[in-house]
Amino acid sequence: MTFTHSIERIASFGSMKCSYGTFTNAGGSDNTGGDIDTGLASCVFIKLQPTGNAAIATGAVTPETLPLIGSAVTIVTAAGEDGLWFALGY
C-alpha cells in the first residue's frame, strides 16, 4: 500500500519550468494514487500517462484545480496503476 514518485528532471522552458518523472502504486488493489511533488513552486499543467502491458480502463486524473500554488499535486489512479508524469509551471 505504497504510492511513490520520482523526479527524473527539472528544466527551464522559456520563462517557465518543467519537471517529469514516474509514479508507482505498489502493494495491491487498494492503492489508488497519492501526491506527486513536482518540484515546482506553482503547477499550471500536469499530464499523467499510465504504463504497463494491460489496457487501462480508467486513466489517472488529478482532482486539483490548476493552476495550483505549491509543488504537491494529488492524483487518483486505477488500483495498482503505474505511469509517467510531466508538469509545467513556475
Secondary structure, 3 states (H helix, E strand, C coil): CEEEEEEEEEEEECCEEEEEEEEEEECCCCCCEEEEECCCCEEEEEEEEEECCCCCCCCCECCCCCCEECCEEEEECCCCCEEEEEEEEC
